[in-house]
Amino acid sequence: MTSTTPGFMVAPKLSDNLYAIRQALGNSNDIVIRELMLVNGQSAALAYTDGLVDTQKIQQFVIESLTFDYGETVTLDMPEAIAHEPFPELLRRSILKAGEIQQHSRMDLTIRSIVSGFAVLLLDGYPCAITMDMKLFPDRQVGPSETEPGVRGPKDAFTENVRKNTALVRRRIKDPNLRIESFEIGRVTQTDVFMLYIKGIARESVIEEARARLTRIDTDAILESGYIEDMIQDNAWSPFPTVYNTERPDVTAAELLEGKVIIMIDGTPFVLVIPALFVSFFHASEDYYQRFDVSSLIRMLRSVGVFFTLLGPSLYIALTTFHQEMLPTQLIVSLVAQREGVPFPAFVEAMLMEITFEVLREAGVRMPRTFGPTVSFVGTLVIGQSAVEAGIVSPAMLIVVAFTAISSFVIPSTSMSISLRMLRFPFMVLSATFGLIGMMAGIIVLVLHLCSLRSFGVPYMSPLAPFTSQDIKDTLFRVPQWAMKTRPRQVAKQTGKRNALQHSQPPAAPDSASSGQPGQE
């Protein structure tokens, strides 16, 4: 994390300050320095970065205020204590019209304010600078999420403007205990980073650990949340992500209410959620907007998709290569007939098709949207059908690989989906070498590795390992909202119940004696 080193002070002479600013910023053509002569003969200069400030606000609330004849206003309308204050303090408190006005005497802070969207006022004869918040960053409007779409639920998503993002969270959580701490990370980029948590719900140990890890970051640039994720995550060599990311404000608010900590970075719509649990990567926001039975069924289908994403091709390789006796006779006869003329063993066949599908998937992501459907059509129909007709792969293998690719899309988290797709290849090697025994050995090693992981001190596999019966109600299935009375015990403080209802009840019918019957006086 960068710390602003003490620089030289603002000089009393205006020309010296303007020379220092021009030297520091290299006479950049987007730096505007406008010299002014106030009505009382005071020389001044206004400096700001063109494109980062609202020039209309500067003209209306700063320049017009400075050039207005304030002498009579001071003598007639202002209290005597204010009228006789030092001139910079008088400007800051009574003359200038801006939401946030600060005064300091360090030149490094002055230059930092200029390139951060502040308008800086310098006065001849006064060794201080007055900064006014006039930010108007070029950004996009709030729109629906492109990476986490949903049928039901809010349709807004975070943007690259971190202040808009904090406002979207504040709109949902109006509790005064929602705290936002600010950091400045990156020696060159000096990126604004915010840490959000709800005091009294989030564990102090997690807050302190997150604060310490952010403070220890020493780098020259932070351009996206992935930079910070890579520097604060646990077990960097693990294929599984230990930091969760999302661009949905409703998901962020829900995670805060469960006692988690949010890290927002200016310049990216993706926020980081810590600590991250393994089961959280398979939950979608829409799971909590549907009925609990529908959500539970969808989660079970999602679990089936996860199984095939990780083990689909390796299971096919093991059964067709080592364990044909486990397949029905008619099925094995059909598979053998399909493989006639295929020059490769099942393992090589599967590897070729998996690599081909991964290349097509990456091409579809990186290609311009105009060509995306073309790549998908050519890849799925033309290449697949041509490979079968040419005898390079069998139809059964094409079906297995295609279903595996489709199954990976049911995982809501892109980072977890990529991890499982990457682990698919080692399992294919194990199944081609040792059959089902190798695949089972790989599963055991994988489970042991998952149980050994921690995310900011919280067991990665909780509430499954260690098993917590009170928290199992929101894992592979979901109970009704009124039954989720407590927050996750491994993550949040247990400060009272979340829901006081014992069970879902319809509203009581009105008393007929007091309300009267229809048609009666």
Secondary structure, 3 states (H helix, E strand, C coil): CCCCCCCCECCCCHHHHHHHHHHHHCCCCCEEEEEEECCCCCEEEEEEECCCECHHHHHHHHHHHHHCCCHHHHHHCCCHHHHCCCHHHHHHHHHCCCCCEEEECEHHHHHHHHCCCEEEEEECCCCCEEEEECECCCCCCCCCCCCCCCCCCCCCCCCCCHHHHHHHHHHHCCCCCEEEEEEEECCCCCEEEEEEEECCCECHHHHHHHHHHHHHCCCCCCCCHHHHHHHHCCCCCCCCCCCEEECCHHHHHHHHHCCCEEEEECCCCCEEEECCCHHHHHCCHHHHCCCHHHHHHHHHHHHHHHHHHHHHHHHHHHHHHCCHHHCCHHHHHHHHHHCCCCCCCHHHHHHHHHHHHHHHHHHHHHCCCCCHHHHHHHHHHHHHHHHHHCCCCCHHHHHHHHHHHHHHHHCCCHHHHHHHHHHHHHHHHHHHHHCHHHHHHHHHHHHHHHHHCEECCEECCCCECCECHHHCCECCCECCHHHCCCCCCCCECCCCCCCCCCCCCCCCCCCHHHHCCCCCC
